[in-house]
Amino acid sequence: MKYIALLCLLSISAFADDSLVQGSLNGAAMMLRQADASGAALGQAQLQIVDQGKVWQTKKAKYEADNSAAIKETADYTAALNRHQAWGETLLPEIDRYNGQCSGTGDQSYVNQCNTWKGNLQPLQVRFNQEKSQIDAWKGQLTPKISEVSQRHDSLQAEWNQMSNAAAENQRQGLAYLAKREQIIREMQQLVDGFNQRCALAAAGGNKELASETCGEAFDGNTVHAIHIPDVPSPQWRAWGASAN
């Protein structure tokens, strides 16, 4: 594994001059670049999930508006249906009574009464039947509308689950990337610190030849110049919810 390779470099560096230490740093820097390449891919995937979320929010707002309208229309339809049914509870029994009482023959008074009754009931029955047709047609239009809104809800929920799972996986891989990155940087710093300590000790003994062998170019014959890890770029991925700064 890459960490094992870096640890080997650390152990070798205990007996190496600055050129070998620099070689070890270069190897660690390459590992860091490779990790950052993976981090960059995770960052791009994160941006794609964020963009998907924005589109989802737009669709959710449209769904909520349409769902509210469907709920209101359903309430209006139900109220109209209830009024129609209440009307039918009084009108239909009266029509049944008319049919029962005026289905035979009788004197002129009987005929006149039935004709008057019929004249009063007939327009009501026409209006009642027209209203029933309108309510049935309304139901025919409302039912697929409600079904479509319900299907959109299910679709939105499925999209949300997919995005949530993708975000959770991105977070898992991203945190692993940051941990790996921090370990590489920490080991680079340990490598540099170890070299600087060995170099300082060698120079402190007054043996310039030993100091030169130990420190290499970090010792100019009189002074030890501490080395530092290379500039480390910013992480290519940030945890979800982390500030851009």
Phi, psi and omega in degrees: 000160183296324180295322179297318179298319181291321178296325175297318178299321179297317181291322179294325186295344179297339181239019185249157174274187186294332181292321177290323177297318179297322176297320177296319177297320179297319178297318178294321179297324177294319177297323179293320179296320179295319178296319181293330176297318176294322178297322179296320178296321177294323178296320177295318178296323178297316178298321179296320179294320178298316179297319177299322179296322178295317177297319180298319179298321178296315179294325179294318179297318178295317178299315182297321178295314180293323179294319177298318178296320179293322178296316179296316180295323177297320178295318178296317179297315181298320178296317179296319179296318179297319178297318180297316180294322177296321177296317180297329181293337176259322184286313185297317176298326179292323176296320178297320179294318178300313181299324180285324185269337185246024181268352182254205179241160180191190180284181185296324179298318178299314180298317181296318180297316180293321179295320177296316179299314179298319180298328177282321185282323189301310179296327177295318179295322178297313179297320180297315180293322177296317179296320178297319179297320179295318179293320178296319179294321178299316178298320179297329178278324185285323184301309178292332178295315178296319179298318181294318179295320178296319178295323177295323176300313181297320180295317178297319179296319179295318178297319180297317179298318180296315180294320180297317179295319179295319179294320179296319179291321177298319178296317180299311181292324180294318179295323176296321177298314180297319179296317178297318180297314180297323180293318178299314181296319179298319180289327174297318179294320178298321178299313180294315180298318179298317178297314182298322178294315179297319181294317180296319179295318180296318180290328181292338180284350178084358179269100185294327180294317177295319180297320180293319179294322183282318189265337183062227183289350178286350177240119184266013181104339180226324188233143175267129177250110183299143176264163183225159176289153179299160176302132183258123179293164178292153177302148182268005179213142176240147178300149180302131180088353179286147180291147178294341178267000000 
